[in-house]
Amino acid sequence: MKTMKFLICLFLFAIVVVLLVSACMSLPRFGAKPKGERLARMQQSPNYKDGAFHNLDTTPNFASKEEQARIDSTYRSFIGCIGGDTIQPSRKPTEAIDTAKVNLKNLPKEGSFLVWFGHSSYLIQVEGVRILVDPVFGSASPVRFINKPVSGTEPYSAADIPEVDFLIITHDHYDHLDFTTCKTIREKVGTVICPLGVGAHLERWHYGKDQIVELDWWQTFTCGETSIHCLPQRHFSGRTLKRNPTLWASFMVERSGKTVFLGGDGGYGTHFKQIGEKFPRIDYAVLENGQYNPRWAYIHTLPYQFEQLIADLGVKKITMVHYGKYAESVHPWNEPDFVIKHLSKDSSLFFIQPVIGAMQPLDL
């Protein structure tokens, strides 16, 4: 009898847990599933198969133990060669982070500049056209007390964001697409450019259907003298337990004869060479550097891969992001800075690394 009562209680408890989880997952911050015409368009994509999107290169969720050992050895050797013995081992900063703050609503309306907000969030102006990329202010998680920004790395809030011509979302992970931020800035956004399926989240958050442009890899949106190309990246997507329900991407912005690559989030792959061949002149690139791990070798670029990646793109002026705000991986906090210093020794390359929050003019 006691066993039966225990099983009944366990069963009822399991039902309650399932109902609570289901109720939580239905909250707006988790987004929405693509359906109807949006889903039909996704299903027509050559990158969509068996209910999910796929990378151009075979991309396991995690490297095997044998691969991890090999990759870790190469990674450690590279870090040792660039001064790894002087890198602070802490995952979070041991000293205050340098930041700046300007009046974002009083920025010049002409020319080119970058304001980096830490991690992968930044405001970039390309020859007078303003683009906000992956804005996240606050926790990079659906749970507010998880994955909070490091103290001192948020001189701005979403309310500080000025009107922008374009909002570009590279994929729907929480550290790149934030419900609260997107809701706050909605009235300040002209057009949203995002990969296939991501628009479902934004529509649920009351962005207009006509305001959202969803693109597949190698597709282009043109508005006046500005063209924005959606390009491949090697990553994954998902805001719930389902993996890869929406597409992820990098982007190229062409404006007034200038070409700017917005790399998004992802691992090294053959797509970089394809992009470099498609765009033989790239004036400037914003690339991911940080939150890597040998276990995630296929979905995040490792430090020793950057020299080849940059050569594949053929770019000379570079800003590196995806660090400086959240500690999502196990590498030392300041290791990405050492990677940048090492790459800067190549006299043909010019790295532009602004302080978080500062307005950095760009000479494209």
Number of C-alpha atoms within 10 A of each C-alpha: 6 7 8 9 10 11 12 12 12 12 12 12 12 12 12 12 12 12 12 12 11 11 10 13 17 12 11 14 21 20 24 21 16 19 12 7 9 16 17 11 17 26 17 10 14 11 16 18 12 7 13 17 22 21 20 13 13 10 17 12 14 14 18 12 11 9 14 17 14 12 19 17 13 16 18 13 13 16 19 13 11 16 13 17 10 10 17 15 16 13 16 19 17 11 6 10 15 11 17 17 15 14 12 17 11 8 12 11 12 12 14 18 21 23 23 24 28 25 26 27 22 21 22 23 23 22 20 16 17 23 24 23 22 26 25 26 26 21 19 23 21 20 10 10 11 10 18 17 20 17 12 11 22 18 16 18 13 16 11 14 19 18 18 20 17 20 25 23 26 28 26 27 19 20 23 22 28 23 22 17 18 22 15 14 18 17 11 16 20 16 19 24 25 26 27 27 25 30 29 21 21 24 16 16 18 11 20 14 12 9 15 20 17 22 24 22 20 14 12 17 14 11 8 6 10 17 16 22 22 26 26 27 28 26 23 24 20 19 22 14 8 10 14 20 25 27 31 33 27 25 26 22 20 20 17 11 10 15 20 22 24 22 22 27 27 25 21 20 22 14 20 23 17 14 22 18 13 11 14 12 15 21 18 24 22 19 23 25 25 31 22 24 22 23 18 20 22 23 25 21 25 25 23 17 14 18 11 13 21 20 13 18 22 20 21 18 20 21 19 23 24 22 21 23 27 23 20 17 13 14 18 18 23 19 23 23 17 17 22 19 12 15 19 15 10 11 8 9 14 16 16 19 15 19 18 24 23 19 20 17 15 16 11 16
